[in-house]
């Protein structure tokens, strides 16, 4: 279940976000590198850019579905 209170502070505003349960597995940054990046210390990923079209939305959805810790969420 999505809980925006668990969202990491680096997420850019928008419907997609990463929660603090991220384990830095590299899945989302590999699948949707334009949208997910790691913090400078590499502890976890966050949403760097919200999707702007259907193709980008699908990339974020694919990343969410591959997330082993189920840390990627959206409000949509």
CHARMM internal coordinates of N, CA and C (Angstrom, degrees):
IC EDIT
DIST 1 N 1 CA 1.4464
DIST 1 CA 1 C 1.5372
ANGL 1 N 1 CA 1 C 109.36
DIST 1 C 2 N 1.3065
ANGL 1 CA 1 C 2 N 116.73
DIHE 1 N 1 CA 1 C 2 N 136.15
DIST 2 N 2 CA 1.4583
ANGL 1 C 2 N 2 CA 122.06
DIHE 1 CA 1 C 2 N 2 CA 179.99
DIST 2 CA 2 C 1.5210
ANGL 2 N 2 CA 2 C 110.57
DIHE 1 C 2 N 2 CA 2 C -71.36
DIST 2 C 3 N 1.3134
ANGL 2 CA 2 C 3 N 115.07
DIHE 2 N 2 CA 2 C 3 N 135.31
DIST 3 N 3 CA 1.4607
ANGL 2 C 3 N 3 CA 121.47
DIHE 2 CA 2 C 3 N 3 CA 177.81
DIST 3 CA 3 C 1.5136
ANGL 3 N 3 CA 3 C 107.90
DIHE 2 C 3 N 3 CA 3 C -139.53
DIST 3 C 4 N 1.3175
ANGL 3 CA 3 C 4 N 116.65
DIHE 3 N 3 CA 3 C 4 N 97.65
DIST 4 N 4 CA 1.4560
ANGL 3 C 4 N 4 CA 121.36
DIHE 3 CA 3 C 4 N 4 CA -175.36
DIST 4 CA 4 C 1.5322
ANGL 4 N 4 CA 4 C 112.43
DIHE 3 C 4 N 4 CA 4 C -60.15
DIST 4 C 5 N 1.3283
ANGL 4 CA 4 C 5 N 117.48
DIHE 4 N 4 CA 4 C 5 N -19.51
DIST 5 N 5 CA 1.4626
ANGL 4 C 5 N 5 CA 120.04
DIHE 4 CA 4 C 5 N 5 CA 177.31
DIST 5 CA 5 C 1.5273
ANGL 5 N 5 CA 5 C 111.52
DIHE 4 C 5 N 5 CA 5 C -68.56
DIST 5 C 6 N 1.3314
ANGL 5 CA 5 C 6 N 117.57
DIHE 5 N 5 CA 5 C 6 N -18.49
DIST 6 N 6 CA 1.4621
ANGL 5 C 6 N 6 CA 122.11
DIHE 5 CA 5 C 6 N 6 CA 178.08
DIST 6 CA 6 C 1.5264
ANGL 6 N 6 CA 6 C 112.33
DIHE 5 C 6 N 6 CA 6 C -91.91
DIST 6 C 7 N 1.3356
ANGL 6 CA 6 C 7 N 117.57
DIHE 6 N 6 CA 6 C 7 N -2.07
DIST 7 N 7 CA 1.4602
ANGL 6 C 7 N 7 CA 121.77
DIHE 6 CA 6 C 7 N 7 CA -178.25
DIST 7 CA 7 C 1.5259
ANGL 7 N 7 CA 7 C 110.54
DIHE 6 C 7 N 7 CA 7 C -64.36
DIST 7 C 8 N 1.3411
ANGL 7 CA 7 C 8 N 115.20
DIHE 7 N 7 CA 7 C 8 N 138.07
DIST 8 N 8 CA 1.4609
ANGL 7 C 8 N 8 CA 119.22
DIHE 7 CA 7 C 8 N 8 CA 176.92
DIST 8 CA 8 C 1.5230
ANGL 8 N 8 CA 8 C 109.03
DIHE 7 C 8 N 8 CA 8 C -71.62
DIST 8 C 9 N 1.3276
ANGL 8 CA 8 C 9 N 117.30
DIHE 8 N 8 CA 8 C 9 N 149.13
DIST 9 N 9 CA 1.4669
ANGL 8 C 9 N 9 CA 120.09
DIHE 8 CA 8 C 9 N 9 CA -173.38
DIST 9 CA 9 C 1.5233
ANGL 9 N 9 CA 9 C 115.17
DIHE 8 C 9 N 9 CA 9 C -68.04
DIST 9 C 10 N 1.3158
ANGL 9 CA 9 C 10 N 118.38
DIHE 9 N 9 CA 9 C 10 N -19.81
DIST 10 N 10 CA 1.4666
ANGL 9 C 10 N 10 CA 121.15
DIHE 9 CA 9 C 10 N 10 CA -177.86
DIST 10 CA 10 C 1.5237
ANGL 10 N 10 CA 10 C 114.05
DIHE 9 C 10 N 10 CA 10 C -75.57
DIST 10 C 11 N 1.3206
ANGL 10 CA 10 C 11 N 118.41
DIHE 10 N 10 CA 10 C 11 N -16.30
DIST 11 N 11 CA 1.4627
ANGL 10 C 11 N 11 CA 120.62
DIHE 10 CA 10 C 11 N 11 CA 179.98
DIST 11 CA 11 C 1.5254
ANGL 11 N 11 CA 11 C 110.75
DIHE 10 C 11 N 11 CA 11 C -55.33
DIST 11 C 12 N 1.3417
ANGL 11 CA 11 C 12 N 116.39
DIHE 11 N 11 CA 11 C 12 N 135.43
DIST 12 N 12 CA 1.4571
ANGL 11 C 12 N 12 CA 119.05
DIHE 11 CA 11 C 12 N 12 CA 173.01
DIST 12 CA 12 C 1.5291
ANGL 12 N 12 CA 12 C 107.81
DIHE 11 C 12 N 12 CA 12 C -74.09
DIST 12 C 13 N 1.3131
ANGL 12 CA 12 C 13 N 118.14
DIHE 12 N 12 CA 12 C 13 N 152.54
DIST 13 N 13 CA 1.4668
ANGL 12 C 13 N 13 CA 120.46
DIHE 12 CA 12 C 13 N 13 CA -179.68
DIST 13 CA 13 C 1.5274
ANGL 13 N 13 CA 13 C 111.79
DIHE 12 C 13 N 13 CA 13 C -60.12
DIST 13 C 14 N 1.3054
ANGL 13 CA 13 C 14 N 115.63
DIHE 13 N 13 CA 13 C 14 N 143.39
DIST 14 N 14 CA 1.4570
ANGL 13 C 14 N 14 CA 121.48
DIHE 13 CA 13 C 14 N 14 CA 178.72
DIST 14 CA 14 C 1.5126
ANGL 14 N 14 CA 14 C 110.84
DIHE 13 C 14 N 14 CA 14 C 146.88
DIST 14 C 15 N 1.3286
ANGL 14 CA 14 C 15 N 116.01
DIHE 14 N 14 CA 14 C 15 N -176.04
DIST 15 N 15 CA 1.4651
ANGL 14 C 15 N 15 CA 119.44
DIHE 14 CA 14 C 15 N 15 CA -174.11
DIST 15 CA 15 C 1.5180
ANGL 15 N 15 CA 15 C 113.75
DIHE 14 C 15 N 15 CA 15 C -76.07
DIST 15 C 16 N 1.3156
ANGL 15 CA 15 C 16 N 119.41
DIHE 15 N 15 CA 15 C 16 N -26.14
DIST 16 N 16 CA 1.4569
ANGL 15 C 16 N 16 CA 122.26
DIHE 15 CA 15 C 16 N 16 CA 179.69
DIST 16 CA 16 C 1.5159
ANGL 16 N 16 CA 16 C 110.11
DIHE 15 C 16 N 16 CA 16 C -90.50
DIST 16 C 17 N 1.3509
ANGL 16 CA 16 C 17 N 116.32
DIHE 16 N 16 CA 16 C 17 N 140.78
DIST 17 N 17 CA 1.4643
ANGL 16 C 17 N 17 CA 120.66
DIHE 16 CA 16 C 17 N 17 CA 177.01
DIST 17 CA 17 C 1.5199
ANGL 17 N 17 CA 17 C 110.65
DIHE 16 C 17 N 17 CA 17 C -159.02
DIST 17 C 18 N 1.3292
ANGL 17 CA 17 C 18 N 115.21
DIHE 17 N 17 CA 17 C 18 N 162.92
DIST 18 N 18 CA 1.4580
ANGL 17 C 18 N 18 CA 122.35
DIHE 17 CA 17 C 18 N 18 CA 176.74
DIST 18 CA 18 C 1.5216
ANGL 18 N 18 CA 18 C 107.43
DIHE 17 C 18 N 18 CA 18 C -112.98
DIST 18 C 19 N 1.3291
ANGL 18 CA 18 C 19 N 115.34
DIHE 18 N 18 CA 18 C 19 N 136.01
DIST 19 N 19 CA 1.4636
ANGL 18 C 19 N 19 CA 120.65
DIHE 18 CA 18 C 19 N 19 CA 178.02
DIST 19 CA 19 C 1.5303
ANGL 19 N 19 CA 19 C 110.40
DIHE 18 C 19 N 19 CA 19 C -88.91
DIST 19 C 20 N 1.3179
ANGL 19 CA 19 C 20 N 114.80
DIHE 19 N 19 CA 19 C 20 N 167.06
DIST 20 N 20 CA 1.4613
ANGL 19 C 20 N 20 CA 120.62
DIHE 19 CA 19 C 20 N 20 CA -176.84
DIST 20 CA 20 C 1.5329
ANGL 20 N 20 CA 20 C 113.99
DIHE 19 C 20 N 20 CA 20 C -73.27
DIST 20 C 21 N 1.3157
ANGL 20 CA 20 C 21 N 117.02
DIHE 20 N 20 CA 20 C 21 N 6.75
DIST 21 N 21 CA 1.4620
ANGL 20 C 21 N 21 CA 121.28
DIHE 20 CA 20 C 21 N 21 CA 176.51
DIST 21 CA 21 C 1.5311
ANGL 21 N 21 CA 21 C 112.47
DIHE 20 C 21 N 21 CA 21 C -89.39
DIST 21 C 22 N 1.3222
ANGL 21 CA 21 C 22 N 117.14
DIHE 21 N 21 CA 21 C 22 N 1.90
DIST 22 N 22 CA 1.4672
ANGL 21 C 22 N 22 CA 122.71
DIHE 21 CA 21 C 22 N 22 CA -179.17
DIST 22 CA 22 C 1.5343
ANGL 22 N 22 CA 22 C 110.08
DIHE 21 C 22 N 22 CA 22 C -57.31
DIST 22 C 23 N 1.3473
ANGL 22 CA 22 C 23 N 115.69
DIHE 22 N 22 CA 22 C 23 N 136.24
DIST 23 N 23 CA 1.4562
ANGL 22 C 23 N 23 CA 121.04
DIHE 22 CA 22 C 23 N 23 CA -179.70
DIST 23 CA 23 C 1.5341
ANGL 23 N 23 CA 23 C 112.16
DIHE 22 C 23 N 23 CA 23 C -108.68
DIST 23 C 24 N 1.3132
ANGL 23 CA 23 C 24 N 118.34
DIHE 23 N 23 CA 23 C 24 N 12.44
DIST 24 N 24 CA 1.4721
ANGL 23 C 24 N 24 CA 123.38
DIHE 23 CA 23 C 24 N 24 CA 177.63
DIST 24 CA 24 C 1.5271
ANGL 24 N 24 CA 24 C 111.91
DIHE 23 C 24 N 24 CA 24 C 54.63
DIST 24 C 25 N 1.3189
ANGL 24 CA 24 C 25 N 116.41
DIHE 24 N 24 CA 24 C 25 N 49.58
DIST 25 N 25 CA 1.4621
ANGL 24 C 25 N 25 CA 121.37
DIHE 24 CA 24 C 25 N 25 CA -175.92
DIST 25 CA 25 C 1.5290
ANGL 25 N 25 CA 25 C 113.41
DIHE 24 C 25 N 25 CA 25 C -82.00
DIST 25 C 26 N 1.3151
ANGL 25 CA 25 C 26 N 118.38
DIHE 25 N 25 CA 25 C 26 N -14.54
DIST 26 N 26 CA 1.4606
ANGL 25 C 26 N 26 CA 124.83
DIHE 25 CA 25 C 26 N 26 CA 179.03
DIST 26 CA 26 C 1.5300
ANGL 26 N 26 CA 26 C 113.39
DIHE 25 C 26 N 26 CA 26 C 84.79
DIST 26 C 27 N 1.3085
ANGL 26 CA 26 C 27 N 118.30
DIHE 26 N 26 CA 26 C 27 N 2.59
DIST 27 N 27 CA 1.4592
ANGL 26 C 27 N 27 CA 120.50
DIHE 26 CA 26 C 27 N 27 CA -178.96
DIST 27 CA 27 C 1.5279
ANGL 27 N 27 CA 27 C 111.47
DIHE 26 C 27 N 27 CA 27 C -66.24
DIST 27 C 28 N 1.3192
ANGL 27 CA 27 C 28 N 117.32
DIHE 27 N 27 CA 27 C 28 N -55.67
DIST 28 N 28 CA 1.4702
ANGL 27 C 28 N 28 CA 119.87
DIHE 27 CA 27 C 28 N 28 CA -175.95
DIST 28 CA 28 C 1.5285
ANGL 28 N 28 CA 28 C 112.40
DIHE 27 C 28 N 28 CA 28 C -65.85
DIST 28 C 29 N 1.3254
ANGL 28 CA 28 C 29 N 116.62
DIHE 28 N 28 CA 28 C 29 N -36.91
DIST 29 N 29 CA 1.4676
ANGL 28 C 29 N 29 CA 119.31
DIHE 28 CA 28 C 29 N 29 CA -179.30
DIST 29 CA 29 C 1.5230
ANGL 29 N 29 CA 29 C 111.31
DIHE 28 C 29 N 29 CA 29 C -71.01
DIST 29 C 30 N 1.3261
ANGL 29 CA 29 C 30 N 117.32
DIHE 29 N 29 CA 29 C 30 N -21.85
DIST 30 N 30 CA 1.4633
ANGL 29 C 30 N 30 CA 121.22
DIHE 29 CA 29 C 30 N 30 CA 175.68
DIST 30 CA 30 C 1.5251
ANGL 30 N 30 CA 30 C 111.41
DIHE 29 C 30 N 30 CA 30 C -82.78
DIST 30 C 31 N 1.3223
ANGL 30 CA 30 C 31 N 116.36
DIHE 30 N 30 CA 30 C 31 N -39.99
DIST 31 N 31 CA 1.4632
ANGL 30 C 31 N 31 CA 121.60
DIHE 30 CA 30 C 31 N 31 CA -176.60
DIST 31 CA 31 C 1.5233
ANGL 31 N 31 CA 31 C 112.48
DIHE 30 C 31 N 31 CA 31 C -78.28
DIST 31 C 32 N 1.3201
ANGL 31 CA 31 C 32 N 116.95
DIHE 31 N 31 CA 31 C 32 N -41.05
DIST 32 N 32 CA 1.4729
ANGL 31 C 32 N 32 CA 121.59
DIHE 31 CA 31 C 32 N 32 CA -177.10
DIST 32 CA 32 C 1.5343
ANGL 32 N 32 CA 32 C 110.04
DIHE 31 C 32 N 32 CA 32 C -134.71
DIST 32 C 33 N 1.3405
ANGL 32 CA 32 C 33 N 116.98
DIHE 32 N 32 CA 32 C 33 N 65.76
DIST 33 N 33 CA 1.4669
ANGL 32 C 33 N 33 CA 120.58
DIHE 32 CA 32 C 33 N 33 CA -175.19
DIST 33 CA 33 C 1.5313
ANGL 33 N 33 CA 33 C 114.95
DIHE 32 C 33 N 33 CA 33 C -64.73
DIST 33 C 34 N 1.3117
ANGL 33 CA 33 C 34 N 117.18
DIHE 33 N 33 CA 33 C 34 N -19.55
DIST 34 N 34 CA 1.4664
ANGL 33 C 34 N 34 CA 119.62
DIHE 33 CA 33 C 34 N 34 CA 177.04
DIST 34 CA 34 C 1.5193
ANGL 34 N 34 CA 34 C 111.59
DIHE 33 C 34 N 34 CA 34 C -75.92
DIST 34 C 35 N 1.3255
ANGL 34 CA 34 C 35 N 116.67
DIHE 34 N 34 CA 34 C 35 N -14.46
DIST 35 N 35 CA 1.4638
ANGL 34 C 35 N 35 CA 120.71
DIHE 34 CA 34 C 35 N 35 CA -173.66
DIST 35 CA 35 C 1.5174
ANGL 35 N 35 CA 35 C 113.94
DIHE 34 C 35 N 35 CA 35 C -116.36
DIST 35 C 36 N 1.3217
ANGL 35 CA 35 C 36 N 117.20
DIHE 35 N 35 CA 35 C 36 N -29.47
DIST 36 N 36 CA 1.4552
ANGL 35 C 36 N 36 CA 121.17
DIHE 35 CA 35 C 36 N 36 CA -178.11
DIST 36 CA 36 C 1.5180
ANGL 36 N 36 CA 36 C 110.18
DIHE 35 C 36 N 36 CA 36 C -119.33
DIST 36 C 37 N 1.3139
ANGL 36 CA 36 C 37 N 116.39
DIHE 36 N 36 CA 36 C 37 N 130.40
DIST 37 N 37 CA 1.4691
ANGL 36 C 37 N 37 CA 122.44
DIHE 36 CA 36 C 37 N 37 CA 176.57
DIST 37 CA 37 C 1.5258
ANGL 37 N 37 CA 37 C 108.43
DIHE 36 C 37 N 37 CA 37 C -136.62
DIST 37 C 38 N 1.3266
ANGL 37 CA 37 C 38 N 115.05
DIHE 37 N 37 CA 37 C 38 N 165.79
DIST 38 N 38 CA 1.4620
ANGL 37 C 38 N 38 CA 120.54
DIHE 37 CA 37 C 38 N 38 CA 177.95
DIST 38 CA 38 C 1.5219
ANGL 38 N 38 CA 38 C 111.40
DIHE 37 C 38 N 38 CA 38 C -92.95
DIST 38 C 39 N 1.3071
ANGL 38 CA 38 C 39 N 114.63
DIHE 38 N 38 CA 38 C 39 N 154.42
DIST 39 N 39 CA 1.4635
ANGL 38 C 39 N 39 CA 120.12
DIHE 38 CA 38 C 39 N 39 CA 171.60
DIST 39 CA 39 C 1.5253
ANGL 39 N 39 CA 39 C 107.43
DIHE 38 C 39 N 39 CA 39 C -63.53
DIST 39 C 40 N 1.3166
ANGL 39 CA 39 C 40 N 116.94
DIHE 39 N 39 CA 39 C 40 N 162.76
DIST 40 N 40 CA 1.4608
ANGL 39 C 40 N 40 CA 120.77
DIHE 39 CA 39 C 40 N 40 CA -178.89
DIST 40 CA 40 C 1.5225
ANGL 40 N 40 CA 40 C 112.65
DIHE 39 C 40 N 40 CA 40 C -56.66
DIST 40 C 41 N 1.3209
ANGL 40 CA 40 C 41 N 117.09
DIHE 40 N 40 CA 40 C 41 N -33.98
DIST 41 N 41 CA 1.4664
ANGL 40 C 41 N 41 CA 120.06
DIHE 40 CA 40 C 41 N 41 CA 179.59
DIST 41 CA 41 C 1.5321
ANGL 41 N 41 CA 41 C 112.69
DIHE 40 C 41 N 41 CA 41 C -86.22
DIST 41 C 42 N 1.3336
ANGL 41 CA 41 C 42 N 117.71
DIHE 41 N 41 CA 41 C 42 N -2.84
DIST 42 N 42 CA 1.4556
ANGL 41 C 42 N 42 CA 122.44
DIHE 41 CA 41 C 42 N 42 CA 176.34
DIST 42 CA 42 C 1.5145
ANGL 42 N 42 CA 42 C 115.34
DIHE 41 C 42 N 42 CA 42 C 72.69
DIST 42 C 43 N 1.3162
ANGL 42 CA 42 C 43 N 117.87
DIHE 42 N 42 CA 42 C 43 N 15.48
DIST 43 N 43 CA 1.4652
ANGL 42 C 43 N 43 CA 120.79
DIHE 42 CA 42 C 43 N 43 CA -177.02
DIST 43 CA 43 C 1.5244
ANGL 43 N 43 CA 43 C 113.20
DIHE 42 C 43 N 43 CA 43 C -73.20
DIST 43 C 44 N 1.3191
ANGL 43 CA 43 C 44 N 117.67
DIHE 43 N 43 CA 43 C 44 N -33.29
DIST 44 N 44 CA 1.4583
ANGL 43 C 44 N 44 CA 120.88
DIHE 43 CA 43 C 44 N 44 CA -178.86
DIST 44 CA 44 C 1.5267
ANGL 44 N 44 CA 44 C 109.87
DIHE 43 C 44 N 44 CA 44 C -160.83
DIST 44 C 45 N 1.3185
ANGL 44 CA 44 C 45 N 114.88
DIHE 44 N 44 CA 44 C 45 N 164.26
DIST 45 N 45 CA 1.4559
ANGL 44 C 45 N 45 CA 121.87
DIHE 44 CA 44 C 45 N 45 CA 178.11
DIST 45 CA 45 C 1.5225
ANGL 45 N 45 CA 45 C 109.74
DIHE 44 C 45 N 45 CA 45 C -95.20
DIST 45 C 46 N 1.3173
ANGL 45 CA 45 C 46 N 115.32
DIHE 45 N 45 CA 45 C 46 N 164.22
DIST 46 N 46 CA 1.4555
ANGL 45 C 46 N 46 CA 122.11
DIHE 45 CA 45 C 46 N 46 CA 175.29
DIST 46 CA 46 C 1.5229
ANGL 46 N 46 CA 46 C 109.34
DIHE 45 C 46 N 46 CA 46 C -151.82
DIST 46 C 47 N 1.3244
ANGL 46 CA 46 C 47 N 116.19
DIHE 46 N 46 CA 46 C 47 N 165.12
DIST 47 N 47 CA 1.4644
ANGL 46 C 47 N 47 CA 120.63
DIHE 46 CA 46 C 47 N 47 CA 178.63
DIST 47 CA 47 C 1.5247
ANGL 47 N 47 CA 47 C 108.28
DIHE 46 C 47 N 47 CA 47 C -81.04
DIST 47 C 48 N 1.3272
ANGL 47 CA 47 C 48 N 113.61
DIHE 47 N 47 CA 47 C 48 N 115.63
DIST 48 N 48 CA 1.4636
ANGL 47 C 48 N 48 CA 122.11
DIHE 47 CA 47 C 48 N 48 CA -178.68
DIST 48 CA 48 C 1.5298
ANGL 48 N 48 CA 48 C 111.37
DIHE 47 C 48 N 48 CA 48 C -89.87
DIST 48 C 49 N 1.3398
ANGL 48 CA 48 C 49 N 115.44
DIHE 48 N 48 CA 48 C 49 N -30.41
DIST 49 N 49 CA 1.4719
ANGL 48 C 49 N 49 CA 121.80
DIHE 48 CA 48 C 49 N 49 CA -177.79
DIST 49 CA 49 C 1.5219
ANGL 49 N 49 CA 49 C 108.52
DIHE 48 C 49 N 49 CA 49 C -148.74
DIST 49 C 50 N 1.2960
ANGL 49 CA 49 C 50 N 116.38
DIHE 49 N 49 CA 49 C 50 N 128.23
DIST 50 N 50 CA 1.4621
ANGL 49 C 50 N 50 CA 121.50
DIHE 49 CA 49 C 50 N 50 CA 176.07
DIST 50 CA 50 C 1.5306
ANGL 50 N 50 CA 50 C 109.14
DIHE 49 C 50 N 50 CA 50 C -74.16
DIST 50 C 51 N 1.3213
ANGL 50 CA 50 C 51 N 117.53
DIHE 50 N 50 CA 50 C 51 N 146.41
DIST 51 N 51 CA 1.4681
ANGL 50 C 51 N 51 CA 119.89
DIHE 50 CA 50 C 51 N 51 CA 178.44
DIST 51 CA 51 C 1.5255
ANGL 51 N 51 CA 51 C 111.40
DIHE 50 C 51 N 51 CA 51 C -65.39
DIST 51 C 52 N 1.3299
ANGL 51 CA 51 C 52 N 114.61
DIHE 51 N 51 CA 51 C 52 N 145.63
DIST 52 N 52 CA 1.4653
ANGL 51 C 52 N 52 CA 120.56
DIHE 51 CA 51 C 52 N 52 CA -176.69
DIST 52 CA 52 C 1.5243
ANGL 52 N 52 CA 52 C 113.36
DIHE 51 C 52 N 52 CA 52 C -116.63
DIST 52 C 53 N 1.3227
ANGL 52 CA 52 C 53 N 117.36
DIHE 52 N 52 CA 52 C 53 N -5.24
DIST 53 N 53 CA 1.4639
ANGL 52 C 53 N 53 CA 119.91
DIHE 52 CA 52 C 53 N 53 CA 179.22
DIST 53 CA 53 C 1.5224
ANGL 53 N 53 CA 53 C 109.17
DIHE 52 C 53 N 53 CA 53 C -152.43
DIST 53 C 54 N 1.3028
ANGL 53 CA 53 C 54 N 116.35
DIHE 53 N 53 CA 53 C 54 N 178.44
DIST 54 N 54 CA 1.4599
ANGL 53 C 54 N 54 CA 121.75
DIHE 53 CA 53 C 54 N 54 CA -175.01
DIST 54 CA 54 C 1.5330
ANGL 54 N 54 CA 54 C 112.45
DIHE 53 C 54 N 54 CA 54 C -63.53
DIST 54 C 55 N 1.3187
ANGL 54 CA 54 C 55 N 116.64
DIHE 54 N 54 CA 54 C 55 N -39.35
DIST 55 N 55 CA 1.4629
ANGL 54 C 55 N 55 CA 120.91
DIHE 54 CA 54 C 55 N 55 CA 179.73
DIST 55 CA 55 C 1.5383
ANGL 55 N 55 CA 55 C 111.00
DIHE 54 C 55 N 55 CA 55 C -64.47
DIST 55 C 56 N 1.3188
ANGL 55 CA 55 C 56 N 116.50
DIHE 55 N 55 CA 55 C 56 N -44.02
DIST 56 N 56 CA 1.4617
ANGL 55 C 56 N 56 CA 120.85
DIHE 55 CA 55 C 56 N 56 CA 178.43
DIST 56 CA 56 C 1.5293
ANGL 56 N 56 CA 56 C 111.01
DIHE 55 C 56 N 56 CA 56 C -67.77
DIST 56 C 57 N 1.3045
ANGL 56 CA 56 C 57 N 116.48
DIHE 56 N 56 CA 56 C 57 N -37.41
DIST 57 N 57 CA 1.4690
ANGL 56 C 57 N 57 CA 121.38
DIHE 56 CA 56 C 57 N 57 CA 176.72
DIST 57 CA 57 C 1.5316
ANGL 57 N 57 CA 57 C 109.65
DIHE 56 C 57 N 57 CA 57 C -61.15
DIST 57 C 58 N 1.3311
ANGL 57 CA 57 C 58 N 116.80
DIHE 57 N 57 CA 57 C 58 N -41.88
DIST 58 N 58 CA 1.4650
ANGL 57 C 58 N 58 CA 121.02
DIHE 57 CA 57 C 58 N 58 CA 178.99
DIST 58 CA 58 C 1.5252
ANGL 58 N 58 CA 58 C 110.66
DIHE 57 C 58 N 58 CA 58 C -65.12
DIST 58 C 59 N 1.3178
ANGL 58 CA 58 C 59 N 117.63
DIHE 58 N 58 CA 58 C 59 N -39.21
DIST 59 N 59 CA 1.4711
ANGL 58 C 59 N 59 CA 120.76
DIHE 58 CA 58 C 59 N 59 CA 178.35
DIST 59 CA 59 C 1.5280
ANGL 59 N 59 CA 59 C 110.45
DIHE 58 C 59 N 59 CA 59 C -61.48
DIST 59 C 60 N 1.3187
ANGL 59 CA 59 C 60 N 117.35
DIHE 59 N 59 CA 59 C 60 N -42.01
DIST 60 N 60 CA 1.4680
ANGL 59 C 60 N 60 CA 121.18
DIHE 59 CA 59 C 60 N 60 CA 178.22
DIST 60 CA 60 C 1.5253
ANGL 60 N 60 CA 60 C 110.58
DIHE 59 C 60 N 60 CA 60 C -67.12
DIST 60 C 61 N 1.3119
ANGL 60 CA 60 C 61 N 117.06
DIHE 60 N 60 CA 60 C 61 N -38.59
DIST 61 N 61 CA 1.4630
ANGL 60 C 61 N 61 CA 120.96
DIHE 60 CA 60 C 61 N 61 CA 177.38
DIST 61 CA 61 C 1.5350
ANGL 61 N 61 CA 61 C 110.45
DIHE 60 C 61 N 61 CA 61 C -64.43
DIST 61 C 62 N 1.3266
ANGL 61 CA 61 C 62 N 116.74
DIHE 61 N 61 CA 61 C 62 N -42.38
DIST 62 N 62 CA 1.4624
ANGL 61 C 62 N 62 CA 120.78
DIHE 61 CA 61 C 62 N 62 CA 177.27
DIST 62 CA 62 C 1.5309
ANGL 62 N 62 CA 62 C 110.39
DIHE 61 C 62 N 62 CA 62 C -61.40
DIST 62 C 63 N 1.3264
ANGL 62 CA 62 C 63 N 116.65
DIHE 62 N 62 CA 62 C 63 N -41.53
DIST 63 N 63 CA 1.4633
ANGL 62 C 63 N 63 CA 120.76
DIHE 62 CA 62 C 63 N 63 CA 178.05
DIST 63 CA 63 C 1.5229
ANGL 63 N 63 CA 63 C 110.53
DIHE 62 C 63 N 63 CA 63 C -63.33
DIST 63 C 64 N 1.3233
ANGL 63 CA 63 C 64 N 116.82
DIHE 63 N 63 CA 63 C 64 N -43.42
DIST 64 N 64 CA 1.4594
ANGL 63 C 64 N 64 CA 121.10
DIHE 63 CA 63 C 64 N 64 CA 179.50
DIST 64 CA 64 C 1.5279
ANGL 64 N 64 CA 64 C 110.65
DIHE 63 C 64 N 64 CA 64 C -61.01
DIST 64 C 65 N 1.3187
ANGL 64 CA 64 C 65 N 116.76
DIHE 64 N 64 CA 64 C 65 N -43.54
DIST 65 N 65 CA 1.4558
ANGL 64 C 65 N 65 CA 121.09
DIHE 64 CA 64 C 65 N 65 CA -178.34
DIST 65 CA 65 C 1.5260
ANGL 65 N 65 CA 65 C 112.67
DIHE 64 C 65 N 65 CA 65 C -68.39
DIST 65 C 66 N 1.3195
ANGL 65 CA 65 C 66 N 117.40
DIHE 65 N 65 CA 65 C 66 N -23.74
DIST 66 N 66 CA 1.4700
ANGL 65 C 66 N 66 CA 120.73
DIHE 65 CA 65 C 66 N 66 CA -179.32
DIST 66 CA 66 C 1.5194
ANGL 66 N 66 CA 66 C 112.37
DIHE 65 C 66 N 66 CA 66 C -92.84
DIST 66 C 67 N 1.3084
ANGL 66 CA 66 C 67 N 118.99
DIHE 66 N 66 CA 66 C 67 N -6.94
DIST 67 N 67 CA 1.4657
ANGL 66 C 67 N 67 CA 122.82
DIHE 66 CA 66 C 67 N 67 CA -174.88
DIST 67 CA 67 C 1.5335
ANGL 67 N 67 CA 67 C 111.03
DIHE 66 C 67 N 67 CA 67 C -69.95
DIST 67 C 68 N 1.3364
ANGL 67 CA 67 C 68 N 118.31
DIHE 67 N 67 CA 67 C 68 N 114.15
DIST 68 N 68 CA 1.4616
ANGL 67 C 68 N 68 CA 120.37
DIHE 67 CA 67 C 68 N 68 CA -176.91
DIST 68 CA 68 C 1.5385
ANGL 68 N 68 CA 68 C 113.78
DIHE 67 C 68 N 68 CA 68 C -69.16
DIST 68 C 69 N 1.3246
ANGL 68 CA 68 C 69 N 117.07
DIHE 68 N 68 CA 68 C 69 N -23.41
DIST 69 N 69 CA 1.4738
ANGL 68 C 69 N 69 CA 120.12
DIHE 68 CA 68 C 69 N 69 CA 179.74
DIST 69 CA 69 C 1.5236
ANGL 69 N 69 CA 69 C 112.33
DIHE 68 C 69 N 69 CA 69 C -98.99
DIST 69 C 70 N 1.3403
ANGL 69 CA 69 C 70 N 116.09
DIHE 69 N 69 CA 69 C 70 N 2.74
DIST 70 N 70 CA 1.4710
ANGL 69 C 70 N 70 CA 122.30
DIHE 69 CA 69 C 70 N 70 CA -179.18
DIST 70 CA 70 C 1.5261
ANGL 70 N 70 CA 70 C 112.09
DIHE 69 C 70 N 70 CA 70 C 52.16
DIST 70 C 71 N 1.3350
ANGL 70 CA 70 C 71 N 114.73
DIHE 70 N 70 CA 70 C 71 N 41.98
DIST 71 N 71 CA 1.4729
ANGL 70 C 71 N 71 CA 121.16
DIHE 70 CA 70 C 71 N 71 CA -176.77
DIST 71 CA 71 C 1.5169
ANGL 71 N 71 CA 71 C 113.73
DIHE 70 C 71 N 71 CA 71 C -90.61
DIST 71 C 72 N 1.3176
ANGL 71 CA 71 C 72 N 118.60
DIHE 71 N 71 CA 71 C 72 N -14.03
DIST 72 N 72 CA 1.4579
ANGL 71 C 72 N 72 CA 121.87
DIHE 71 CA 71 C 72 N 72 CA -179.73
DIST 72 CA 72 C 1.5164
ANGL 72 N 72 CA 72 C 108.25
DIHE 71 C 72 N 72 CA 72 C -91.00
DIST 72 C 73 N 1.3206
ANGL 72 CA 72 C 73 N 115.52
DIHE 72 N 72 CA 72 C 73 N 128.07
DIST 73 N 73 CA 1.4660
ANGL 72 C 73 N 73 CA 121.39
DIHE 72 CA 72 C 73 N 73 CA -177.21
DIST 73 CA 73 C 1.5199
ANGL 73 N 73 CA 73 C 109.73
DIHE 72 C 73 N 73 CA 73 C -133.95
DIST 73 C 74 N 1.3278
ANGL 73 CA 73 C 74 N 114.69
DIHE 73 N 73 CA 73 C 74 N 165.66
DIST 74 N 74 CA 1.4592
ANGL 73 C 74 N 74 CA 119.81
DIHE 73 CA 73 C 74 N 74 CA 170.95
DIST 74 CA 74 C 1.5241
ANGL 74 N 74 CA 74 C 108.48
DIHE 73 C 74 N 74 CA 74 C -146.90
DIST 74 C 75 N 1.3002
ANGL 74 CA 74 C 75 N 115.11
DIHE 74 N 74 CA 74 C 75 N 157.97
DIST 75 N 75 CA 1.4609
ANGL 74 C 75 N 75 CA 121.94
DIHE 74 CA 74 C 75 N 75 CA -178.72
DIST 75 CA 75 C 1.5209
ANGL 75 N 75 CA 75 C 111.59
DIHE 74 C 75 N 75 CA 75 C -93.15
DIST 75 C 76 N 1.3268
ANGL 75 CA 75 C 76 N 116.74
DIHE 75 N 75 CA 75 C 76 N 10.57
DIST 76 N 76 CA 1.4441
ANGL 75 C 76 N 76 CA 119.59
DIHE 75 CA 75 C 76 N 76 CA -173.28
DIST 76 CA 76 C 1.4558
ANGL 76 N 76 CA 76 C 116.84
DIHE 75 C 76 N 76 CA 76 C -101.42
END
COOR INIT
IC SEED 1 N 1 CA 1 C
IC BUILD
